[in-house]
Amino acid sequence: MQPTNNSTIRSFTISEKKNIAMQWSQSNVKMQVFCDNHGITVSMLKNWRKQFATPAKVPRRKHFIQLTPSKASIPDIALPFAEMVSLSGNRIIFHSAVNTDMLKELLNSK
């Protein structure tokens, strides 16, 4: 009596691989759960992401720190308009108003 193998090997088209990799990067699901739901392995998804240069997930807003301004003891003229501090410690100080497009560009630049 030969053992039976009920599992079948499924092949994916390049388009399907790209689509699945992009779906994961835009989802809020952990990689293992996503792979289980799509019937693929984590290593398959990692290889597809690397193969098609699919970006990693964008960090959720939970990584942002709420800032509470405090009144400084020096004249308002010397105060910067705004300051941005990244998680890596890099600081950007704005001495005048900046539009939202500029801020978006700075946040999205690498």
All heavy atoms as an XYZ file, in Angstrom:
876
protein
N       0.839     -1.175      0.000
C       0.000      0.000      0.000
C       0.887      1.243      0.000
O       1.724      1.401      0.861
C      -0.894     -0.043      1.229
C      -1.999      0.926      1.216
S      -2.983      0.569      2.693
C      -4.406      1.396      2.277
N       0.692      2.096     -0.959
C       1.503      3.302     -1.058
C       0.823      4.452     -0.316
O      -0.396      4.580     -0.344
C       1.675      3.693     -2.518
C       2.549      2.750     -3.287
C       2.764      3.283     -4.697
O       2.098      4.214     -5.123
N       3.690      2.676     -5.409
N       1.632      5.268      0.359
C       1.034      6.423      1.028
C       0.478      7.393     -0.003
O       1.050      7.585     -1.063
C       2.198      7.044      1.806
C       3.434      6.509      1.191
C       3.073      5.202      0.526
N      -0.638      7.964      0.320
C      -1.253      8.933     -0.593
C      -0.857     10.336     -0.169
O      -0.708     10.631      1.006
C      -2.788      8.818     -0.582
O      -3.240      9.037      0.743
C      -3.218      7.463     -1.088
N      -0.690     11.174     -1.131
C      -0.324     12.565     -0.874
C      -1.449     13.438     -1.409
O      -1.617     13.564     -2.616
C       1.008     12.895     -1.555
C       1.492     14.269     -1.177
O       0.811     15.009     -0.485
N       2.684     14.611     -1.633
N      -2.226     14.018     -0.494
C      -3.372     14.833     -0.894
C      -2.994     16.264     -1.239
O      -3.826     17.026     -1.691
C      -4.436     14.837      0.213
C      -5.060     13.466      0.374
O      -5.105     12.697     -0.565
N      -5.532     13.166      1.574
N      -1.739     16.649     -0.981
C      -1.358     18.023     -1.274
C      -0.979     18.156     -2.740
O      -0.378     17.262     -3.329
C      -0.197     18.464     -0.384
O       0.946     17.710     -0.698
N      -1.374     19.254     -3.325
C      -1.042     19.523     -4.715
C      -0.142     20.746     -4.761
O      -0.239     21.645     -3.926
C      -2.305     19.793     -5.555
O      -2.998     20.904     -4.988
C      -3.207     18.590     -5.604
N       0.735     20.754     -5.730
C       1.640     21.887     -5.902
C       0.988     22.848     -6.872
O       0.633     22.474     -7.991
C       3.005     21.419     -6.431
C       3.651     20.475     -5.428
C       3.894     22.612     -6.714
C       4.926     19.834     -5.923
N       0.834     24.057     -6.430
C       0.201     25.078     -7.262
C       1.273     25.998     -7.804
O       2.175     26.413     -7.076
C      -0.804     25.879     -6.432
C      -1.475     26.947     -7.262
C      -2.553     27.670     -6.518
N      -2.997     28.757     -7.371
C      -3.424     29.915     -6.941
N      -3.509     30.140     -5.660
N      -3.798     30.853     -7.780
N       1.193     26.338     -9.049
C       2.136     27.299     -9.619
C       1.427     28.637     -9.785
O       0.220     28.694    -10.014
C       2.673     26.802    -10.963
O       1.613     26.637    -11.877
N       2.187     29.694     -9.651
C       1.648     31.042     -9.736
C       2.260     31.754    -10.933
O       3.452     31.610    -11.214
C       1.973     31.839     -8.465
C       1.306     31.320     -7.229
C       1.895     30.320     -6.459
C       0.092     31.821     -6.823
C       1.289     29.843     -5.318
C      -0.532     31.351     -5.684
C       0.067     30.352     -4.928
N       1.455     32.557    -11.608
C       1.976     33.378    -12.701
C       2.740     34.548    -12.097
O       2.591     34.865    -10.911
C       0.842     33.922    -13.589
O       0.041     34.822    -12.814
C      -0.012     32.797    -14.150
N       3.535     35.186    -12.898
C       4.286     36.354    -12.432
C       3.321     37.424    -11.943
O       3.534     38.046    -10.900
C       5.198     36.895    -13.554
C       6.311     35.894    -13.833
C       5.773     38.257    -13.188
C       7.189     36.229    -15.012
N       2.237     37.605    -12.674
C       1.239     38.600    -12.286
C       0.627     38.275    -10.924
O       0.433     39.163    -10.091
C       0.152     38.666    -13.357
O      -0.855     39.566    -12.979
N       0.330     36.995    -10.692
C      -0.239     36.589     -9.401
C       0.756     36.826     -8.267
O       0.388     37.298     -7.192
C      -0.634     35.108     -9.435
C      -1.856     34.810    -10.268
C      -2.125     33.316    -10.387
O      -1.169     32.537    -10.579
O      -3.313     32.942    -10.282
N       2.027     36.508     -8.514
C       3.063     36.705     -7.496
C       3.182     38.183     -7.128
O       3.212     38.542     -5.952
C       4.410     36.191     -7.994
C       4.472     34.687     -8.147
C       5.811     34.283     -8.747
C       5.896     32.802     -9.002
N       7.185     32.408     -9.594
N       3.245     39.035     -8.152
C       3.336     40.485     -7.904
C       2.124     40.975     -7.126
O       2.251     41.750     -6.180
C       3.422     41.261     -9.227
C       4.739     41.202     -9.909
C       4.685     42.037    -11.192
C       5.942     41.933    -11.983
N       5.890     42.710    -13.231
N       0.942     40.517     -7.532
C      -0.299     40.939     -6.905
C      -0.350     40.516     -5.439
O      -0.700     41.305     -4.564
C      -1.501     40.373     -7.674
C      -2.805     40.942     -7.203
O      -2.880     42.054     -6.707
N      -3.866     40.162     -7.361
N       0.035     39.277     -5.153
C       0.013     38.790     -3.769
C       1.024     39.549     -2.918
O       0.728     39.955     -1.787
C       0.273     37.266     -3.726
C      -0.926     36.512     -4.325
C       0.549     36.793     -2.305
C      -0.691     35.030     -4.542
N       2.219     39.790     -3.452
C       3.240     40.533     -2.713
C       2.762     41.953     -2.406
O       2.950     42.460     -1.292
C       4.544     40.565     -3.503
N       2.110     42.583     -3.375
C       1.610     43.947     -3.171
C       0.448     43.958     -2.179
O       0.344     44.851     -1.343
C       1.180     44.559     -4.506
C       0.853     46.033     -4.416
S       2.199     47.072     -3.794
C       3.329     47.008     -5.152
N      -0.428     42.953     -2.253
C      -1.550     42.864     -1.317
C      -1.037     42.793      0.116
O      -1.579     43.439      1.008
C      -2.399     41.619     -1.605
C      -3.323     41.742     -2.773
C      -4.090     40.438     -3.009
O      -4.187     39.591     -2.131
N      -4.622     40.291     -4.211
N       0.015     41.988      0.343
C       0.533     41.872      1.710
C       1.095     43.207      2.189
O       0.830     43.632      3.311
C       1.622     40.805      1.836
C       2.149     40.811      3.237
C       1.563     40.245      4.323
C       3.307     41.473      3.710
N       2.296     40.518      5.452
C       3.377     41.277      5.094
C       4.300     42.231      3.096
C       4.402     41.789      5.879
C       5.315     42.748      3.878
C       5.355     42.522      5.254
N       1.853     43.901      1.330
C       2.474     45.164      1.758
C       1.430     46.229      2.079
O       1.695     47.140      2.852
C       3.460     45.677      0.712
O       2.786     46.097     -0.451
N       0.237     46.104      1.515
C      -0.819     47.080      1.770
C      -1.804     46.610      2.837
O      -2.735     47.322      3.174
C      -1.565     47.392      0.473
C      -0.688     48.059     -0.559
C      -1.362     48.213     -1.903
O      -2.414     47.654     -2.170
N      -0.730     48.979     -2.777
N      -1.586     45.421      3.367
C      -2.511     44.881      4.369
C      -2.037     45.214      5.776
O      -0.917     45.657      5.972
C      -2.631     43.361      4.221
O      -1.447     42.726      4.698
N      -2.898     44.993      6.737
C      -2.549     45.169      8.146
C      -2.439     43.822      8.841
O      -2.659     43.709     10.028
C      -3.607     46.026      8.853
C      -3.558     47.461      8.395
O      -2.497     47.982      8.087
N      -4.701     48.106      8.338
N      -2.088     42.795      8.066
C      -2.061     41.424      8.568
C      -0.614     40.975      8.708
O       0.242     41.320      7.883
C      -2.818     40.490      7.578
C      -2.807     39.061      8.054
C      -4.240     40.978      7.373
N      -0.337     40.206      9.755
C       1.003     39.655      9.930
C       1.303     38.712      8.775
O       0.410     38.070      8.220
C       1.108     38.912     11.254
C       1.075     39.840     12.441
C       1.348     39.096     13.713
C       1.349     40.092     14.874
N       1.812     39.485     16.102
N       2.587     38.613      8.426
C       2.993     37.838      7.263
C       2.542     36.374      7.347
O       2.030     35.827      6.376
C       4.515     37.910      7.085
C       4.991     37.312      5.783
S       6.763     37.450      5.519
C       6.891     39.147      4.980
N       2.716     35.745      8.494
C       2.343     34.331      8.627
C       0.842     34.128      8.421
O       0.418     33.219      7.729
C       2.753     33.796     10.004
C       2.442     32.315     10.202
C       3.235     31.418      9.254
O       4.447     31.482      9.219
N       2.542     30.597      8.494
N       0.023     35.001      9.007
C      -1.430     34.900      8.863
C      -1.825     35.114      7.405
O      -2.653     34.383      6.854
C      -2.143     35.917      9.784
C      -3.639     35.937      9.544
C      -1.830     35.628     11.251
N      -1.225     36.118      6.762
C      -1.510     36.398      5.355
C      -1.181     35.182      4.491
O      -1.971     34.785      3.635
C      -0.703     37.621      4.890
C      -0.952     38.012      3.467
C      -1.978     38.877      3.135
C      -0.160     37.508      2.445
C      -2.215     39.235      1.814
C      -0.386     37.857      1.124
C      -1.418     38.720      0.814
N      -0.014     34.593      4.725
C       0.407     33.429      3.939
C      -0.529     32.249      4.161
O      -0.888     31.553      3.202
C       1.843     33.052      4.291
S       3.041     34.273      3.701
N      -0.919     32.009      5.403
C      -1.862     30.924      5.691
C      -3.173     31.132      4.944
O      -3.735     30.189      4.390
C      -2.132     30.818      7.195
C      -0.920     30.327      7.981
O       0.023     29.782      7.359
O      -0.916     30.503      9.213
N      -3.649     32.367      4.920
C      -4.911     32.688      4.244
C      -4.820     32.526      2.727
O      -5.824     32.287      2.061
C      -5.366     34.105      4.577
C      -5.811     34.253      6.016
O      -6.135     33.277      6.683
N      -5.811     35.472      6.516
N      -3.616     32.689      2.164
C      -3.440     32.608      0.710
C      -2.839     31.274      0.263
O      -2.566     31.081     -0.926
C      -2.575     33.769      0.220
C      -3.306     35.069      0.203
N      -3.534     35.834      1.328
C      -3.910     35.736     -0.817
C      -4.230     36.903      1.004
N      -4.476     36.873     -0.292
N      -2.607     30.375      1.212
C      -2.094     29.055      0.854
C      -0.670     29.061      0.332
O      -0.323     28.279     -0.554
N       0.150     29.966      0.860
C       1.555     30.039      0.454
C       2.426     30.008      1.705
O       1.931     30.180      2.819
C       1.848     31.325     -0.367
C       1.535     32.587      0.459
C       1.074     31.322     -1.674
C       1.956     33.878     -0.217
N       3.727     29.817      1.501
C       4.642     29.825      2.637
C       5.244     31.218      2.802
O       5.260     32.018      1.858
C       5.781     28.810      2.437
O       6.570     29.213      1.303
C       5.245     27.400      2.239
N       5.740     31.473      3.995
C       6.371     32.770      4.274
C       7.582     32.959      3.367
O       7.820     34.054      2.848
C       6.761     32.875      5.764
C       7.608     34.106      6.026
C       5.509     32.903      6.641
N       8.351     31.901      3.157
C       9.543     32.030      2.300
C       9.159     32.375      0.859
O       9.876     33.125      0.199
C      10.386     30.758      2.343
O       9.660     29.654      1.860
N       8.027     31.856      0.384
C       7.563     32.217     -0.962
C       7.284     33.715     -1.034
O       7.730     34.401     -1.954
C       6.291     31.441     -1.325
C       6.509     29.974     -1.597
S       4.967     29.039     -1.731
C       4.326     29.583     -3.294
N       6.549     34.207     -0.042
C       6.200     35.631     -0.041
C       7.446     36.493      0.058
O       7.579     37.491     -0.644
C       5.239     35.949      1.107
C       4.812     37.405      1.240
C       4.157     37.920     -0.047
C       3.855     37.571      2.412
N       8.394     36.116      0.902
C       9.638     36.889      1.035
C      10.410     36.904     -0.281
O      10.934     37.946     -0.688
C      10.501     36.316      2.151
C       9.980     36.644      3.533
C      10.885     36.078      4.606
C      10.371     36.418      5.997
N      11.243     35.880      7.051
N      10.469     35.763     -0.947
C      11.171     35.701     -2.240
C      10.475     36.570     -3.290
O      11.133     37.259     -4.066
C      11.260     34.259     -2.744
C      12.263     33.449     -1.966
O      13.207     33.986     -1.394
N      12.060     32.142     -1.925
N       9.146     36.537     -3.318
C       8.407     37.353     -4.280
C       8.610     38.835     -4.005
O       8.762     39.629     -4.922
C       6.921     37.004     -4.259
C       6.609     35.605     -4.687
C       7.440     34.726     -5.332
C       5.380     34.917     -4.500
N       6.794     33.539     -5.548
C       5.528     33.613     -5.053
C       4.173     35.253     -3.920
C       4.508     32.670     -5.045
C       3.154     34.310     -3.913
C       3.311     33.044     -4.465
N       8.597     39.216     -2.724
C       8.817     40.624     -2.382
C      10.194     41.073     -2.865
O      10.356     42.155     -3.409
C       8.708     40.843     -0.874
C       7.288     40.820     -0.367
C       7.193     41.183      1.106
N       7.903     42.409      1.386
C       8.873     42.520      2.295
N       9.230     41.502      3.025
N       9.464     43.661      2.491
N      11.198     40.216     -2.658
C      12.557     40.537     -3.080
C      12.633     40.571     -4.607
O      13.231     41.478     -5.185
C      13.512     39.480     -2.530
C      14.967     39.879     -2.564
C      15.864     38.780     -2.028
C      15.557     38.469     -0.585
N      16.448     37.447     -0.019
N      12.021     39.593     -5.254
C      12.053     39.477     -6.715
C      11.413     40.675     -7.400
O      11.910     41.163     -8.414
C      11.334     38.194     -7.126
C      11.335     37.923     -8.612
C      10.590     36.630     -8.947
O      10.087     35.931     -8.078
N      10.508     36.320    -10.220
N      10.310     41.175     -6.856
C       9.578     42.263     -7.490
C       9.771     43.596     -6.777
O       9.063     44.552     -7.036
C       8.091     41.910     -7.581
C       7.837     40.633     -8.322
C       7.321     39.534     -7.668
C       8.156     40.511     -9.661
C       7.100     38.338     -8.343
C       7.958     39.327    -10.337
C       7.431     38.236     -9.680
N      10.731     43.642     -5.856
C      11.053     44.864     -5.108
C       9.805     45.486     -4.498
O       9.592     46.687     -4.548
C      11.771     45.869     -6.009
N       8.983     44.642     -3.898
C       7.778     45.128     -3.224
C       8.198     45.770     -1.908
O       8.942     45.173     -1.146
C       6.803     43.967     -2.934
O       6.539     43.298     -4.162
C       5.510     44.467     -2.346
N       7.747     46.966     -1.635
C       8.167     47.638     -0.405
C       7.637     46.941      0.838
O       6.604     46.289      0.803
C       7.565     49.040     -0.537
C       6.416     48.866     -1.474
C       6.786     47.744     -2.396
N       8.379     47.101      1.902
C       7.908     46.603      3.191
C       6.720     47.447      3.620
O       6.466     48.523      3.071
C       9.022     46.684      4.223
N       6.021     46.981      4.604
C       4.867     47.730      5.086
C       5.312     49.073      5.643
O       6.363     49.192      6.271
C       4.150     46.958      6.185
C       3.385     45.785      5.680
C       2.593     45.186      6.797
C       1.783     44.031      6.293
N       0.959     43.457      7.315
N       4.512     50.065      5.416
C       4.753     51.384      5.963
C       4.401     51.345      7.444
O       3.348     50.809      7.808
C       3.890     52.443      5.235
C       4.076     53.809      5.816
C       4.204     52.428      3.751
N       5.276     51.863      8.295
C       4.955     51.828      9.722
C       3.627     52.518     10.003
O       3.306     53.545      9.412
C       6.100     52.599     10.375
C       7.177     52.631      9.370
C       6.542     52.503      8.033
N       2.871     51.917     10.890
C       1.586     52.504     11.259
C       1.821     53.731     12.132
O       2.877     53.935     12.687
C       0.769     51.467     12.021
C       0.498     50.240     11.189
C       0.037     49.142     12.061
N      -1.364     48.888     11.785
C      -2.121     48.152     12.552
N      -1.661     47.624     13.638
N      -3.367     47.950     12.225
N       0.808     54.532     12.282
C       0.919     55.763     13.050
C       1.228     55.530     14.522
O       1.589     56.446     15.210
C      -0.356     56.583     12.912
C      -0.536     57.127     11.520
C      -1.603     58.196     11.521
N      -1.760     58.732     10.196
C      -1.187     59.851      9.797
N      -0.446     60.539     10.609
N      -1.376     60.287      8.572
N       1.137     54.299     14.986
C       1.413     54.042     16.398
C       2.864     54.366     16.747
O       3.208     54.496     17.896
C       1.087     52.603     16.766
C       2.004     51.578     16.145
C       1.632     50.191     16.573
C       2.586     49.176     15.962
N       2.260     47.834     16.326
N       3.729     54.510     15.724
C       5.127     54.819     15.968
C       5.375     56.312     16.135
O       6.475     56.712     16.446
C       5.994     54.275     14.837
C       5.948     52.783     14.742
N       6.546     51.959     15.657
C       5.344     51.970     13.852
C       6.323     50.705     15.330
N       5.592     50.686     14.233
N       4.344     57.106     15.893
C       4.503     58.538     16.059
C       4.316     58.907     17.530
O       3.538     58.291     18.244
C       3.489     59.310     15.197
C       3.864     59.331     13.744
C       3.488     58.306     12.898
C       4.612     60.373     13.230
C       3.844     58.313     11.567
C       4.968     60.391     11.900
C       4.582     59.360     11.069
N       5.020     59.897     17.936
C       4.960     60.346     19.322
C       4.211     61.672     19.362
O       4.534     62.596     18.609
C       6.384     60.535     19.889
C       7.151     59.224     19.802
C       6.330     61.060     21.308
C       8.633     59.368     20.071
N       3.225     61.756     20.222
C       2.479     62.995     20.342
C       3.340     64.016     21.079
O       3.914     63.740     22.124
C       1.183     62.772     21.114
C       0.345     64.020     21.214
C      -0.992     63.764     21.896
O      -1.325     62.624     22.207
N      -1.737     64.803     22.123
N       3.422     65.204     20.519
C       4.213     66.278     21.119
C       3.289     67.311     21.735
O       2.294     67.692     21.145
C       5.090     66.951     20.059
C       6.073     66.048     19.321
C       6.789     66.832     18.240
C       7.066     65.440     20.284
N       3.645     67.758     22.916
C       2.893     68.804     23.586
C       3.799     70.022     23.719
O       4.809     69.961     24.417
C       2.439     68.340     24.986
O       1.756     67.102     24.851
C       1.549     69.371     25.638
N       3.467     71.116     23.029
C       4.333     72.303     23.108
C       4.287     72.924     24.488
O       3.286     72.881     25.192
C       3.747     73.245     22.051
C       2.363     72.749     21.804
C       2.321     71.305     22.168
N       5.411     73.477     24.871
C       5.471     74.186     26.151
C       5.922     75.617     25.884
O       6.590     75.908     24.900
C       6.451     73.499     27.105
O       7.745     73.503     26.540
N       5.560     76.511     26.762
C       5.909     77.919     26.609
C       7.373     78.111     26.978
O       7.827     77.702     28.042
C       5.011     78.775     27.525
C       5.193     80.249     27.362
C       4.706     80.704     25.989
C       4.850     82.197     25.858
N       4.729     82.653     24.512
N       8.127     78.676     26.073
C       9.553     78.911     26.321
C       9.748     80.222     27.073
O       8.892     81.107     27.061
C      10.294     78.962     24.996
N      10.879     80.353     27.713
C      11.168     81.569     28.489
C      11.901     82.608     27.660
O      12.281     83.643     28.182
C      11.998     81.206     29.725
O      13.209     80.607     29.309
N      12.093     82.358     26.354
C      12.746     83.328     25.489
C      11.706     83.946     24.562
O      10.638     83.374     24.366
C      13.896     82.673     24.691
C      13.394     81.443     23.924
C      15.043     82.293     25.583
C      14.459     80.768     23.080
N      11.986     85.096     23.982
C      11.003     85.767     23.123
C      10.565     84.887     21.952
O      11.325     84.071     21.453
C      11.745     87.007     22.614
C      12.912     87.184     23.513
C      13.220     85.852     24.111
N       9.309     85.077     21.529
C       8.737     84.274     20.452
C       9.500     84.402     19.138
O       9.478     83.499     18.316
C       7.272     84.653     20.217
C       6.376     84.160     21.348
O       6.799     83.253     22.075
O       5.260     84.681     21.483
N      10.175     85.510     18.907
C      10.897     85.720     17.652
C      12.004     84.676     17.480
O      12.267     84.217     16.387
C      11.496     87.146     17.606
C      10.357     88.158     17.502
C      12.487     87.297     16.483
C      10.796     89.586     17.551
N      12.614     84.255     18.561
C      13.728     83.313     18.485
C      13.256     81.854     18.392
O      14.056     80.972     18.131
C      14.627     83.472     19.693
N      11.962     81.614     18.600
C      11.462     80.241     18.583
C      11.308     79.731     17.154
O      10.870     80.472     16.273
C      10.097     80.155     19.278
C      10.089     80.400     20.772
C       8.667     80.377     21.293
C      10.923     79.355     21.484
N      11.651     78.469     16.901
C      11.377     77.917     15.577
C       9.879     77.721     15.402
O       9.141     77.585     16.372
C      12.113     76.576     15.603
C      12.249     76.236     17.037
C      12.294     77.534     17.788
N       9.451     77.695     14.152
C       8.036     77.491     13.868
C       7.635     76.052     14.182
O       6.594     75.798     14.752
C       7.742     77.822     12.397
C       6.307     77.593     12.021
C       5.338     78.514     12.395
C       5.914     76.465     11.318
C       4.004     78.308     12.066
C       4.593     76.257     10.987
C       3.637     77.186     11.359
N       8.494     75.096     13.805
C       8.205     73.680     14.048
C       9.504     72.896     14.067
O      10.518     73.326     13.519
C       7.281     73.128     12.968
N       9.449     71.738     14.694
C      10.602     70.852     14.733
C      10.105     69.428     14.534
O       9.109     69.028     15.110
C      11.324     70.973     16.075
C      12.525     70.077     16.200
C      13.262     70.261     17.521
O      12.733     70.954     18.419
O      14.355     69.708     17.642
N      10.801     68.664     13.682
C      10.479     67.264     13.436
C      11.641     66.421     13.922
O      12.793     66.683     13.582
C      10.316     67.039     11.923
C       8.984     66.526     11.506
S       8.782     66.451      9.695
C      10.117     65.455      9.160
N      11.358     65.407     14.747
C      12.396     64.506     15.229
C      12.006     63.088     14.814
O      10.932     62.615     15.159
C      12.543     64.585     16.766
C      13.656     63.670     17.244
C      12.787     66.014     17.217
N      12.877     62.419     14.050
C      12.577     61.056     13.599
C      12.927     60.070     14.703
O      13.588     60.420     15.686
C      13.374     60.720     12.338
O      14.737     60.583     12.651
N      12.488     58.834     14.545
C      12.781     57.802     15.527
C      14.283     57.538     15.627
O      14.770     57.105     16.661
C      12.042     56.509     15.179
C      10.517     56.581     15.288
C       9.893     55.279     14.817
C      10.094     56.877     16.708
N      15.025     57.826     14.562
C      16.478     57.625     14.585
C      17.202     58.787     15.253
O      18.405     58.744     15.431
C      16.996     57.439     13.166
O      16.758     58.600     12.405
N      16.460     59.838     15.612
C      17.061     60.974     16.312
C      17.391     62.153     15.417
O      17.837     63.188     15.899
N      17.212     62.010     14.104
C      17.462     63.134     13.200
C      16.439     64.235     13.454
O      15.270     63.949     13.674
C      17.383     62.683     11.739
C      18.476     61.705     11.394
O      19.563     61.767     11.938
N      18.184     60.789     10.498
N      16.907     65.489     13.414
C      16.020     66.621     13.679
C      15.981     67.555     12.479
O      16.992     67.809     11.853
C      16.522     67.413     14.886
C      16.430     66.663     16.167
C      17.065     67.399     17.319
N      16.730     68.810     17.306
C      17.161     69.674     18.199
N      17.930     69.279     19.182
N      16.828     70.933     18.137
N      14.796     68.073     12.200
C      14.616     69.115     11.193
C      13.876     70.246     11.884
O      12.806     70.036     12.444
C      13.806     68.613      9.982
C      14.491     67.421      9.326
C      13.602     69.740      8.976
C      13.674     66.781      8.229
N      14.461     71.445     11.848
C      13.850     72.610     12.491
C      13.403     73.574     11.397
O      14.175     73.942     10.524
C      14.848     73.303     13.442
C      15.267     72.324     14.537
C      14.233     74.562     14.045
C      16.373     72.839     15.432
N      12.144     73.959     11.458
C      11.573     74.896     10.505
C      11.441     76.247     11.202
O      10.842     76.336     12.268
C      10.192     74.428     10.036
C      10.214     73.072      9.376
C       9.927     71.928     10.097
C      10.538     72.961      8.039
C       9.952     70.686      9.491
C      10.571     71.715      7.428
C      10.283     70.579      8.146
N      11.982     77.285     10.586
C      11.912     78.617     11.174
C      10.796     79.455     10.567
O      10.648     80.623     10.907
C      13.262     79.325     11.030
C      14.326     78.685     11.861
N      14.446     78.878     13.210
C      15.303     77.806     11.529
C      15.453     78.181     13.682
N      15.990     77.506     12.685
N      10.037     78.853      9.679
C       8.878     79.532      9.107
C       7.859     78.465      8.722
O       8.138     77.274      8.782
C       9.279     80.356      7.874
O       9.803     79.504      6.874
N       6.702     78.911      8.316
C       5.637     77.969      7.957
C       6.049     77.159      6.733
O       6.731     77.661      5.844
C       4.349     78.739      7.663
N       5.658     75.886      6.724
C       5.915     75.017      5.576
C       4.595     74.391      5.144
O       3.734     74.118      5.977
C       6.937     73.904      5.909
C       8.335     74.448      5.995
C       6.575     73.180      7.184
N       4.451     74.178      3.840
C       3.197     73.590      3.368
C       3.225     72.074      3.548
O       4.272     71.462      3.717
C       2.893     73.998      1.923
C       3.888     73.434      0.928
O       4.406     72.354      1.098
N       4.136     74.201     -0.130
N       2.058     71.474      3.499
C       1.932     70.037      3.755
C       2.627     69.203      2.690
O       3.136     68.130      2.987
C       0.452     69.623      3.841
O      -0.209     70.025      2.647
C      -0.216     70.236      5.042
N       2.684     69.683      1.455
C       3.365     68.927      0.396
C       4.846     68.751      0.710
O       5.421     67.688      0.505
C       3.201     69.617     -0.963
C       1.771     69.561     -1.476
O       1.036     68.616     -1.093
O       1.388     70.468     -2.232
N       5.453     69.803      1.236
C       6.879     69.710      1.602
C       7.081     68.715      2.736
O       8.011     67.914      2.709
C       7.417     71.083      1.999
C       8.871     71.060      2.352
S       9.422     72.710      2.806
C      11.077     72.353      3.338
N       6.196     68.752      3.735
C       6.310     67.808      4.849
C       6.129     66.379      4.363
O       6.867     65.472      4.775
C       5.275     68.130      5.926
C       5.536     69.389      6.744
C       4.376     69.645      7.690
C       6.826     69.271      7.509
N       5.149     66.135      3.487
C       4.924     64.789      2.943
C       6.165     64.304      2.201
O       6.570     63.160      2.328
C       3.717     64.782      2.020
C       2.391     64.890      2.745
C       1.259     64.931      1.755
C      -0.070     65.189      2.461
N      -1.171     65.361      1.508
N       6.770     65.190      1.409
C       7.949     64.819      0.646
C       9.103     64.459      1.581
O       9.809     63.476      1.368
C       8.354     65.954     -0.282
C       9.463     65.583     -1.231
C       9.773     66.690     -2.218
O       8.837     67.411     -2.632
O      10.951     66.826     -2.579
N       9.275     65.222      2.650
C      10.332     64.930      3.621
C      10.092     63.604      4.323
O      11.007     62.824      4.547
C      10.431     66.049      4.660
C      11.076     67.345      4.206
C      10.880     68.433      5.246
C      12.549     67.136      3.918
N       8.846     63.332      4.676
C       8.509     62.088      5.380
C       8.669     60.874      4.476
O       9.006     59.787      4.953
C       7.097     62.153      5.939
C       6.892     63.127      7.088
C       5.422     63.259      7.414
C       7.670     62.674      8.321
N       8.427     61.030      3.190
C       8.496     59.903      2.266
C       9.866     59.715      1.652
O      10.118     58.726      0.992
C       7.459     60.058      1.153
C       6.054     59.890      1.683
O       5.828     59.111      2.595
N       5.117     60.617      1.129
N      10.792     60.668      1.842
C      12.128     60.538      1.251
C      12.946     59.549      2.058
O      12.701     59.314      3.229
C      12.818     61.898      1.204
O      13.063     62.346      2.514
N      13.893     58.966      1.409
C      14.735     57.953      2.076
C      16.062     58.523      2.439
O      16.650     59.313      1.882
C      14.924     56.735      1.178
C      13.633     55.989      1.018
C      13.845     54.761      0.197
C      12.543     54.004      0.076
N      12.619     52.815     -0.662
